[in-house]
């Protein structure tokens, strides 16, 4: 029994340290975003906010008895809001549409997503460990989805943007990601890049992998100075309408941190 005490104590300390590390990710919500949420979701109470892995600001708030997550880009533009929906509350017309289109799948979970121009159910279905996410309107129409063999296509506006911003690029693949954005994978200058668009076909950001060994010295020095006990585990380059920066995944044992650093070594917040 005595041997268990150090183990339990270590687990408690590790748990506390992990919680502290999570707290470091929380950010303040600016007045522009607060005003948007208060106007669109009357009576809403903001709980917390943090940046997700793609650099979008995720603001969690309580509204009409539901926990909802609103996502904003670096220009404070609202992209979409989503919240969990119980399977029992799904409209019959939605369930029937899914069952008819995917008779061998079962519905695992569902979210409701709303954007400036649309709202729909995002439904996860499963068949023997094979999972798919499909989008279904409130009146039971299955719209573009990201399931293999039925990929959504890039429209003319998106193609024109890619041709203009990334001359000579070829489109490799497309899908709707879990964040409600439309992802276009391209090959440009022999680099695979992921270009993200919102529901209005407006460009949000582009991201591509960068070898840690290829990072500028100013970037690695900034990371080492800010977190001397951490090592850089992975790196991406992100460019959007306002900035370009490196997204670094730092690691120390079981702890991870995300850091955004400009090419000249300035640590920023997206």
Backbone bond lengths (Angstrom), bond angles and torsions (degrees), N, CA, C in turn:
res aa  C-N    CA-C-N  psi(-1)  N-CA   C-N-CA  omega(-1)  CA-C   N-CA-C  phi
1 X - - - 1.464 - - 1.519 110.51 -
2 X 1.351 116.96 -37.66 1.455 120.48 -179.58 1.523 111.16 -63.87
3 X 1.337 116.24 -31.89 1.456 119.44 -178.08 1.521 111.33 -68.19
4 X 1.328 116.88 -25.44 1.458 120.25 -177.80 1.514 111.96 -75.44
5 X 1.332 117.25 -26.43 1.469 119.54 -174.04 1.529 113.01 -60.30
6 X 1.354 118.77 -47.67 1.469 118.12 178.60 1.518 112.46 -60.64
7 X 1.340 116.18 -35.11 1.463 120.18 -179.60 1.520 110.06 -66.35
8 X 1.341 116.01 -45.97 1.469 120.38 179.57 1.511 110.24 -63.65
9 X 1.352 116.23 -42.47 1.456 120.19 179.98 1.524 110.76 -62.05
10 X 1.338 116.18 -42.43 1.459 120.05 179.17 1.526 110.66 -62.74
11 X 1.338 116.08 -40.94 1.468 119.85 -179.77 1.515 110.67 -63.21
12 X 1.340 116.40 -40.26 1.469 120.02 179.82 1.525 110.39 -65.40
13 X 1.339 116.40 -43.60 1.457 120.32 -179.98 1.517 110.43 -63.86
14 X 1.329 116.34 -42.23 1.460 120.48 179.76 1.514 110.68 -63.59
15 X 1.353 115.10 -39.14 1.468 119.26 179.03 1.510 111.33 -63.86
16 X 1.355 116.16 -42.15 1.468 120.33 179.03 1.516 110.15 -64.86
17 X 1.331 116.67 -42.64 1.465 119.98 179.66 1.505 110.70 -63.22
18 X 1.347 115.97 -39.07 1.454 119.91 179.06 1.509 110.99 -63.04
19 X 1.346 116.61 -41.52 1.462 120.65 179.20 1.524 110.20 -63.23
20 X 1.353 116.62 -42.06 1.459 120.14 178.78 1.507 110.96 -61.24
21 X 1.351 115.90 -38.84 1.448 120.04 -179.99 1.521 110.29 -64.85
22 X 1.356 117.24 -38.90 1.456 121.41 177.87 1.517 110.75 -64.34
23 X 1.342 116.53 -37.93 1.462 120.20 -179.21 1.518 111.36 -62.15
24 X 1.346 116.31 -29.71 1.457 119.94 -179.60 1.523 111.95 -63.44
25 X 1.334 116.73 -21.08 1.457 120.69 -176.41 1.533 112.18 -83.23
26 X 1.328 117.23 -16.42 1.460 120.89 -177.53 1.521 110.34 -69.88
27 X 1.335 115.72 140.25 1.459 120.86 -179.04 1.526 109.70 -129.14
28 X 1.319 115.53 161.90 1.463 120.85 177.40 1.525 109.83 -81.50
29 X 1.315 115.91 149.81 1.463 121.60 179.51 1.526 108.34 -97.52
30 X 1.316 116.72 126.94 1.461 118.94 -177.57 1.531 111.63 -75.90
31 X 1.325 115.93 169.59 1.461 121.06 -174.50 1.525 113.43 -65.09
32 X 1.332 116.93 -34.11 1.456 120.11 -179.62 1.523 111.17 -62.76
33 X 1.326 116.20 -43.52 1.464 120.34 -179.57 1.528 110.60 -72.89
34 X 1.337 116.99 -39.46 1.464 119.96 176.33 1.524 110.48 -58.31
35 X 1.318 116.62 -44.23 1.459 121.44 -179.21 1.518 111.01 -63.33
36 X 1.347 116.54 -41.36 1.470 120.08 179.46 1.521 110.71 -61.13
37 X 1.334 116.28 -48.20 1.464 120.34 -177.48 1.527 110.76 -64.18
38 X 1.329 117.01 -41.49 1.465 120.66 -179.77 1.531 111.78 -63.96
39 X 1.329 117.01 -35.87 1.457 120.67 -179.53 1.523 112.20 -77.48
40 X 1.325 116.66 -41.63 1.464 119.71 -176.31 1.532 111.69 -79.99
41 X 1.324 116.08 -34.14 1.460 120.47 -177.01 1.532 108.08 -122.77
42 X 1.298 115.20 80.97 1.468 121.16 -175.46 1.522 111.16 -57.36
43 X 1.312 115.43 130.18 1.460 120.61 179.34 1.516 113.85 84.26
44 X 1.338 117.80 4.44 1.460 121.01 -178.66 1.523 110.96 -67.61
45 X 1.321 115.31 148.56 1.465 121.91 177.97 1.523 108.27 -123.86
46 X 1.324 116.66 114.23 1.466 121.21 -178.92 1.528 109.90 -71.32
47 X 1.326 115.69 130.53 1.462 121.27 -178.65 1.532 111.38 -98.00
48 X 1.338 117.50 -51.00 1.455 120.70 -179.57 1.521 109.23 -164.79
49 X 1.329 115.39 168.90 1.463 120.45 179.06 1.525 109.17 -147.08
50 X 1.323 115.19 146.79 1.450 121.12 175.85 1.519 109.30 -158.18
51 X 1.328 116.44 162.38 1.455 120.82 177.51 1.522 109.23 -87.98
52 X 1.343 115.65 135.03 1.457 118.64 179.00 1.520 109.24 -83.41
53 X 1.315 116.78 -177.61 1.462 121.20 -173.76 1.523 112.73 -66.24
54 X 1.335 116.65 -18.10 1.460 120.25 179.47 1.522 112.60 -100.32
55 X 1.328 117.16 8.85 1.450 120.29 176.29 1.509 114.91 85.00
56 X 1.334 118.14 6.22 1.457 120.64 176.33 1.529 109.12 -84.40
57 X 1.329 116.49 144.73 1.459 120.11 177.88 1.522 108.97 -83.89
58 X 1.324 116.12 119.31 1.461 123.02 179.42 1.531 108.14 -101.40
59 X 1.328 115.72 114.02 1.460 121.24 179.52 1.525 108.29 -106.91
60 X 1.318 116.09 117.40 1.469 121.40 179.50 1.524 108.75 -94.90
61 X 1.341 116.01 130.71 1.461 118.99 -179.40 1.527 110.48 -144.46
62 X 1.323 114.88 161.01 1.458 122.22 178.84 1.523 108.27 -102.32
63 X 1.339 116.23 126.62 1.462 120.60 -178.22 1.526 109.38 -148.68
64 X 1.310 116.09 126.40 1.473 121.46 -179.21 1.522 112.15 53.90
65 X 1.316 115.77 36.28 1.465 120.24 177.84 1.514 114.34 78.46
66 X 1.331 117.89 7.71 1.460 121.79 -178.48 1.529 110.47 -119.68
67 X 1.330 115.67 144.31 1.460 121.22 172.64 1.526 107.11 -85.64
68 X 1.333 115.96 121.26 1.451 120.87 -178.35 1.529 109.94 -122.31
69 X 1.333 115.61 153.28 1.459 121.76 178.86 1.521 109.35 -121.20
70 X 1.325 116.50 119.88 1.460 121.83 177.17 1.523 108.55 -106.29
71 X 1.326 116.37 140.57 1.455 121.46 -176.65 1.527 110.56 -118.05
72 X 1.345 115.19 136.60 1.453 122.26 -177.64 1.530 109.31 -131.17
73 X 1.350 115.36 148.58 1.461 118.58 176.72 1.525 110.22 -88.68
74 X 1.324 116.81 -174.53 1.459 120.89 -174.53 1.530 112.80 -68.91
75 X 1.349 116.65 -15.23 1.467 120.52 177.91 1.528 111.45 -96.01
76 X 1.333 116.38 15.74 1.472 123.44 -179.42 1.528 112.35 66.75
77 X 1.323 117.25 18.14 1.460 120.09 178.71 1.520 109.54 -83.74
78 X 1.324 115.20 130.12 1.464 120.29 176.97 1.516 109.65 -70.65
79 X 1.339 116.37 132.29 1.451 121.40 178.98 1.525 111.27 -103.34
80 X 1.329 116.47 -49.20 1.457 119.90 179.36 1.520 109.90 -169.95
81 X 1.328 114.84 166.23 1.461 122.68 174.53 1.516 107.72 -129.85
82 X 1.320 116.63 142.48 1.464 119.57 178.08 1.524 110.01 -140.73
83 X 1.333 114.97 155.45 1.455 120.33 175.24 1.527 109.98 -153.71
84 X 1.333 115.42 155.34 1.461 121.34 -178.91 1.518 111.06 -66.68
85 X 1.321 114.84 144.66 1.459 121.77 177.05 1.531 107.41 -127.54
86 X 1.304 117.55 130.76 1.460 119.83 177.66 1.530 109.48 -70.46
87 X 1.322 116.15 146.23 1.461 119.91 -179.23 1.524 111.40 -62.61
88 X 1.325 115.70 -31.25 1.468 119.57 -179.21 1.526 112.05 -67.43
89 X 1.337 116.37 -22.69 1.461 119.19 -177.93 1.529 113.45 -94.60
90 X 1.331 117.33 -0.90 1.462 119.52 178.27 1.525 110.33 -65.15
91 X 1.318 118.23 134.84 1.471 120.40 177.75 1.535 110.72 -60.74
92 X 1.321 116.74 145.12 1.463 120.43 179.95 1.517 112.17 -58.00
93 X 1.342 116.27 -36.20 1.463 118.87 -177.93 1.527 110.78 -65.28
94 X 1.335 117.32 -29.95 1.458 121.00 177.60 1.524 110.19 -73.32
95 X 1.313 116.26 -46.12 1.467 120.63 179.02 1.524 110.80 -60.86
96 X 1.314 117.02 -43.08 1.464 120.87 -179.86 1.523 111.72 -64.22
97 X 1.325 116.90 -37.98 1.465 120.69 179.19 1.527 110.80 -64.52
98 X 1.337 115.85 -42.88 1.464 120.19 179.77 1.519 110.68 -66.92
99 X 1.327 116.73 -44.50 1.465 121.84 -178.62 1.524 111.41 -62.49
100 X 1.323 115.99 -38.58 1.464 119.82 -179.66 1.528 111.59 -71.12
101 X 1.332 116.65 -40.16 1.458 119.86 -178.13 1.526 112.73 -77.43
102 X 1.350 116.46 -32.67 1.463 121.69 -178.07 1.533 109.18 -131.40
103 X 1.330 117.85 72.26 1.476 121.05 -172.73 1.518 114.97 -64.41
104 X 1.325 117.79 -22.95 1.463 120.71 -177.28 1.523 112.99 -97.48
105 X 1.339 116.00 3.65 1.459 120.59 179.77 1.524 110.10 -104.15
106 X 1.314 116.26 157.20 1.457 120.88 172.73 1.530 108.95 -118.42
107 X 1.300 116.10 149.47 1.453 121.23 -179.78 1.527 108.81 -79.17
108 X 1.347 116.11 123.96 1.452 121.56 -178.23 1.529 111.93 -93.85
109 X 1.322 117.04 -48.10 1.460 121.10 -179.63 1.517 109.35 -157.92
110 X 1.321 115.81 166.94 1.461 119.92 -176.81 1.528 110.82 -147.29
111 X 1.321 115.42 145.62 1.459 123.49 172.53 1.527 108.08 -125.41
112 X 1.316 115.22 156.20 1.462 119.50 171.04 1.517 106.92 -108.08
113 X 1.317 116.76 132.17 1.465 122.38 -176.49 1.524 108.78 -122.11
114 X 1.315 115.66 134.83 1.459 118.94 173.70 1.521 110.20 -130.65
115 X 1.328 114.83 138.52 1.449 122.37 176.02 1.526 107.13 -121.53
116 X 1.305 115.50 -173.32 1.459 119.02 -178.34 1.525 111.90 -63.79
117 X 1.337 116.30 -33.29 1.465 119.65 -174.54 1.527 114.21 -116.28
118 X 1.327 117.75 -9.55 1.461 119.52 -174.80 1.525 111.45 -141.67
119 X 1.321 114.58 162.35 1.458 120.78 168.55 1.521 107.33 -149.88
120 X 1.328 115.82 144.05 1.457 120.43 -173.08 1.529 109.73 -164.19
121 X 1.324 115.18 170.10 1.458 121.46 174.62 1.530 108.65 -96.40
122 X 1.324 115.64 134.97 1.462 121.83 173.40 1.521 106.00 -105.83
123 X 1.319 116.22 113.69 1.465 120.76 -169.08 1.523 110.98 -119.57
124 X 1.320 115.30 130.28 1.461 120.83 175.39 1.519 108.51 -93.67
125 X 1.328 116.51 126.33 1.455 121.12 177.23 1.525 108.99 -118.95
126 X 1.327 116.31 155.31 1.461 121.12 -173.33 1.521 110.33 -140.00
127 X 1.329 115.00 141.62 1.462 120.94 173.06 1.514 107.95 -143.05
128 X 1.323 116.06 103.06 1.457 120.51 178.00 1.509 114.21 57.75
129 X 1.320 117.02 38.97 1.451 120.49 179.10 1.522 114.30 90.93
130 X 1.335 117.06 -9.14 1.463 121.33 175.87 1.527 108.06 -88.98
131 X 1.318 116.30 118.63 1.463 120.60 -175.86 1.519 111.27 -110.69
132 X 1.331 114.51 145.74 1.459 121.34 175.81 1.516 108.81 -140.99
133 X 1.326 114.37 151.47 1.459 120.55 173.57 1.518 108.19 -113.42
134 X 1.314 116.72 127.08 1.458 120.70 179.08 1.523 109.36 -125.57
135 X 1.318 115.65 153.24 1.452 122.15 -179.33 1.521 108.84 -110.12
136 X 1.332 116.37 128.48 1.459 121.66 -176.48 1.529 109.49 -131.32
137 X 1.321 116.99 128.31 1.457 120.27 178.82 1.519 110.11 -71.34
138 X 1.320 116.91 166.59 1.466 121.12 -177.55 1.519 112.53 -65.29
139 X 1.346 117.42 -20.14 1.468 119.43 177.20 1.526 112.62 -100.06
140 X 1.355 116.42 16.42 1.460 120.38 170.16 1.509 116.66 87.06
141 X 1.312 118.11 22.64 1.466 120.80 177.74 1.526 108.88 -100.42
142 X 1.324 116.12 123.45 1.459 120.94 178.31 1.524 107.92 -81.15
143 X 1.324 115.49 122.00 1.461 120.67 -178.46 1.514 109.31 -102.05
144 X 1.340 117.01 -171.30 1.458 120.78 -177.30 1.519 110.91 -49.36
145 X 1.321 115.74 135.69 1.465 119.41 -179.85 1.510 110.39 -135.39
146 X 1.307 114.79 168.94 1.455 119.50 -175.67 1.508 114.26 -103.00
147 X 1.320 118.46 24.24 1.450 119.33 -179.25 1.523 110.59 -79.44
148 X 1.316 115.53 145.12 1.456 121.69 -176.21 1.521 110.28 -58.64
149 X 1.315 116.39 135.61 1.452 120.65 179.97 1.513 112.96 87.10
150 X 1.329 117.61 -5.06 1.464 120.67 179.20 1.523 108.19 -142.66
151 X 1.326 115.48 56.83 1.448 121.12 -172.90 1.519 111.39 -80.28
152 X 1.328 117.74 141.06 1.466 120.31 176.17 1.521 109.91 -69.16
153 X 1.297 116.88 149.70 1.453 119.94 -177.85 1.524 110.78 -102.93
154 X 1.340 115.54 154.23 1.460 121.10 177.61 1.523 109.02 -77.28
155 X 1.317 117.02 130.59 1.464 119.47 179.98 1.524 110.72 -78.80
156 X 1.336 115.95 177.25 1.469 120.73 -175.37 1.522 112.38 -62.34
157 X 1.345 116.92 -36.95 1.464 120.22 -179.14 1.521 110.75 -64.55
158 X 1.324 116.63 -41.98 1.463 121.15 179.70 1.526 110.66 -68.29
159 X 1.332 116.29 -42.80 1.466 119.61 178.29 1.523 111.11 -61.04
160 X 1.338 116.17 -41.33 1.466 120.07 -179.82 1.523 111.06 -64.53
161 X 1.341 116.23 -39.92 1.463 119.95 178.63 1.518 110.60 -62.51
162 X 1.314 116.86 -45.96 1.469 121.02 -178.44 1.518 110.37 -64.47
163 X 1.337 117.46 -42.83 1.470 120.51 178.77 1.519 111.56 -60.53
164 X 1.341 116.02 -36.18 1.458 120.28 -177.58 1.528 112.18 -78.25
165 X 1.331 116.40 -44.14 1.472 119.86 -175.30 1.523 112.14 -82.34
166 X 1.321 116.78 -32.63 1.464 121.05 -177.96 1.523 109.56 -125.91
167 X 1.339 117.89 73.72 1.470 121.86 -177.17 1.531 111.76 -55.48
168 X 1.315 115.12 133.03 1.456 120.16 178.35 1.516 114.41 84.22
169 X 1.329 116.84 0.76 1.472 119.93 -179.04 1.525 110.69 -72.08
170 X 1.321 115.75 148.68 1.459 121.23 174.05 1.523 108.91 -118.38
171 X 1.324 116.46 140.04 1.468 121.13 179.46 1.528 108.85 -80.48
172 X 1.323 115.39 125.49 1.457 121.92 -178.06 1.524 111.52 -96.46
173 X 1.336 116.19 -43.60 1.465 120.05 -174.68 1.526 108.86 -159.48
174 X 1.328 116.31 162.43 1.462 121.76 176.99 1.528 109.36 -143.31
175 X 1.327 115.50 151.34 1.460 120.22 174.77 1.524 109.72 -167.65
176 X 1.306 115.81 161.90 1.458 122.02 170.56 1.515 107.55 -91.30
177 X 1.325 117.69 123.41 1.452 118.91 -177.34 1.528 111.01 -86.23
178 X 1.344 116.19 174.48 1.456 121.48 -176.47 1.521 112.56 -67.30
179 X 1.344 116.89 -17.63 1.458 120.28 -178.78 1.517 112.66 -90.15
180 X 1.338 116.61 7.69 1.454 119.96 178.55 1.513 113.72 82.82
181 X 1.327 118.05 7.32 1.459 121.78 178.62 1.518 110.24 -97.36
182 X 1.335 115.27 154.96 1.458 121.30 177.33 1.520 107.90 -94.00
183 X 1.324 116.71 119.41 1.456 122.05 -174.87 1.527 110.57 -104.05
184 X 1.311 115.44 127.12 1.461 121.34 176.56 1.523 108.03 -116.70
185 X 1.304 116.07 117.44 1.459 120.96 177.45 1.529 108.26 -89.26
186 X 1.323 116.46 125.35 1.454 120.34 -178.82 1.524 110.17 -125.61
187 X 1.334 115.07 161.82 1.458 120.73 170.89 1.511 106.51 -113.37
188 X 1.333 115.80 117.57 1.460 121.39 -175.87 1.517 109.38 -136.02
189 X 1.319 115.83 123.20 1.465 121.11 -178.08 1.527 111.06 52.55
190 X 1.346 114.87 41.63 1.470 123.60 178.56 1.521 113.25 65.05
191 X 1.317 116.81 20.39 1.467 121.53 177.07 1.522 108.67 -120.76
192 X 1.325 116.89 134.47 1.461 121.41 174.84 1.521 108.28 -82.18
193 X 1.329 116.03 122.23 1.456 121.04 -178.12 1.525 109.14 -124.65
194 X 1.318 116.19 147.88 1.460 122.47 176.44 1.520 108.48 -109.27
195 X 1.330 115.70 119.20 1.455 121.92 -177.21 1.523 107.99 -109.24
196 X 1.333 117.14 127.40 1.457 121.78 -173.68 1.528 111.53 -112.28
197 X 1.334 114.86 137.23 1.457 122.43 -179.78 1.529 109.68 -128.50
198 X 1.340 115.91 150.51 1.454 119.12 176.55 1.528 109.79 -86.56
199 X 1.327 116.09 -175.12 1.458 120.32 -175.62 1.532 113.23 -67.41
200 X 1.330 116.04 -16.41 1.466 120.20 177.64 1.527 110.51 -93.40
201 X 1.332 116.97 11.74 1.469 123.48 -179.17 1.523 112.54 65.10
202 X 1.334 116.72 22.91 1.457 120.88 176.09 1.527 109.61 -92.13
203 X 1.324 114.79 138.80 1.455 120.61 -178.74 1.525 110.50 -66.02
204 X 1.343 116.22 132.99 1.459 122.17 178.23 1.530 109.84 -103.67
205 X 1.329 116.57 -53.85 1.466 120.55 177.29 1.521 110.08 -168.97
206 X 1.317 115.70 168.14 1.465 123.12 175.77 1.521 108.20 -127.95
207 X 1.323 115.74 144.18 1.469 120.16 -176.63 1.521 109.51 -139.68
208 X 1.341 116.69 142.00 1.456 119.79 172.96 1.520 110.22 -149.64
209 X 1.331 115.31 155.00 1.461 121.85 -178.20 1.531 111.01 -68.79
210 X 1.322 114.69 145.11 1.457 121.67 175.23 1.529 107.91 -131.49
211 X 1.312 116.60 131.73 1.462 119.72 176.93 1.527 109.52 -65.57
212 X 1.325 116.19 137.07 1.468 120.12 -179.22 1.527 110.32 -58.35
213 X 1.334 115.62 -37.20 1.459 119.69 -179.11 1.532 111.96 -66.94
214 X 1.339 116.94 -19.50 1.467 120.72 -177.61 1.527 112.66 -94.41
215 X 1.327 117.64 0.80 1.463 120.36 -179.78 1.528 110.67 -66.80
216 X 1.340 117.32 142.29 1.466 119.96 176.10 1.534 111.11 -59.83
217 X 1.303 115.81 147.83 1.465 120.44 -179.56 1.522 111.50 -58.89
218 X 1.345 116.39 -37.06 1.470 120.06 179.78 1.518 111.42 -61.43
219 X 1.325 116.60 -33.53 1.471 121.29 -179.42 1.525 110.57 -73.07
220 X 1.328 117.33 -48.60 1.470 120.13 -179.48 1.528 111.09 -65.42
221 X 1.328 116.68 -35.65 1.464 119.42 177.79 1.524 111.44 -65.73
222 X 1.339 116.85 -39.60 1.465 120.79 179.66 1.522 110.63 -63.83
223 X 1.326 116.24 -41.98 1.465 120.33 179.37 1.521 110.71 -66.10
224 X 1.323 116.62 -42.63 1.469 120.85 -178.83 1.524 111.17 -65.30
225 X 1.326 116.30 -36.11 1.464 119.74 -179.59 1.524 111.33 -72.72
226 X 1.328 116.40 -38.97 1.462 120.31 -178.61 1.523 111.88 -74.23
227 X 1.334 117.00 -38.29 1.466 121.54 -177.51 1.533 108.40 -136.46
228 X 1.321 117.10 77.49 1.472 120.79 -174.13 1.521 114.46 -63.70
229 X 1.326 117.61 -22.49 1.463 120.20 -177.90 1.528 112.77 -91.21
230 X 1.328 116.85 -1.75 1.464 121.46 -178.20 1.526 111.06 -103.44
231 X 1.327 116.12 153.98 1.462 121.87 173.49 1.527 108.70 -115.10
232 X 1.324 116.53 153.04 1.468 120.93 178.24 1.518 108.49 -81.19
233 X 1.325 115.94 117.29 1.460 120.94 -176.83 1.527 111.75 -93.71
234 X 1.341 117.02 -33.15 1.463 120.45 -176.66 1.531 108.07 -155.93
235 X 1.322 116.25 156.45 1.466 119.67 -179.35 1.522 111.13 -147.16
236 X 1.323 115.58 142.32 1.467 123.30 173.21 1.521 107.92 -130.53
237 X 1.326 114.78 158.96 1.465 119.10 169.65 1.518 107.26 -109.06
238 X 1.327 116.63 133.42 1.456 122.29 -178.69 1.517 108.88 -122.61
239 X 1.326 115.49 131.98 1.458 118.75 173.18 1.526 108.56 -128.92
240 X 1.340 115.38 138.46 1.462 120.43 177.62 1.523 108.66 -136.49
241 X 1.301 116.06 -163.29 1.464 119.63 -174.20 1.525 113.08 -70.44
242 X 1.322 117.04 -17.70 1.467 119.04 -174.82 1.523 114.64 -117.31
243 X 1.322 118.14 -22.02 1.466 118.19 -174.14 1.518 111.22 -156.66
244 X 1.329 114.94 170.69 1.451 122.68 170.81 1.511 107.02 -133.44
245 X 1.325 116.96 135.16 1.467 118.70 -176.92 1.515 110.13 -157.06
246 X 1.315 114.02 168.21 1.458 120.67 175.01 1.527 109.07 -97.07
247 X 1.308 115.36 136.28 1.461 121.29 173.47 1.528 107.10 -102.53
248 X 1.315 116.49 115.24 1.455 121.75 -176.61 1.517 110.54 -107.75
249 X 1.315 116.14 134.68 1.467 121.61 171.32 1.521 107.02 -100.90
250 X 1.330 115.32 112.84 1.457 120.81 -179.17 1.522 109.90 -99.54
251 X 1.303 115.25 147.26 1.469 119.33 -176.01 1.518 110.82 -138.10
252 X 1.340 114.68 139.02 1.471 122.02 172.68 1.513 106.70 -143.18
253 X 1.327 116.64 101.57 1.460 119.70 -174.99 1.516 109.83 62.44
254 X 1.343 116.51 -122.16 1.454 121.16 179.38 1.532 113.07 -93.10
255 X 1.328 116.87 2.90 1.456 121.04 -178.07 1.527 110.64 -96.56
256 X 1.316 115.36 142.43 1.458 120.98 178.79 1.522 110.06 -131.30
257 X 1.323 115.80 148.67 1.454 121.86 174.26 1.522 108.84 -137.53
258 X 1.327 115.78 148.68 1.452 121.61 174.44 1.521 108.29 -108.22
259 X 1.316 116.32 130.78 1.456 121.38 -177.00 1.521 109.07 -131.07
260 X 1.333 116.33 135.42 1.461 121.60 177.09 1.526 108.26 -110.00
261 X 1.318 115.89 124.41 1.465 121.01 -174.50 1.528 109.59 -133.43
262 X 1.325 117.11 131.55 1.457 121.23 177.48 1.529 109.04 -72.48
263 X 1.336 118.24 162.37 1.474 120.19 -179.37 1.525 113.99 -58.11
264 X 1.344 117.74 -24.66 1.458 119.62 178.54 1.519 113.87 -93.88
265 X 1.349 116.62 10.59 1.450 120.61 171.50 1.514 116.72 93.43
266 X 1.335 118.17 14.36 1.459 120.46 178.01 1.530 109.61 -90.24
267 X 1.333 116.76 126.50 1.460 121.35 177.20 1.518 108.55 -81.06
268 X 1.332 116.67 126.57 1.457 120.73 -175.66 1.513 110.57 -128.37
269 X 1.310 115.81 171.14 1.455 123.47 173.76 1.523 108.22 -116.46
270 X 1.326 117.33 125.86 1.458 119.84 179.11 1.521 110.47 -80.61
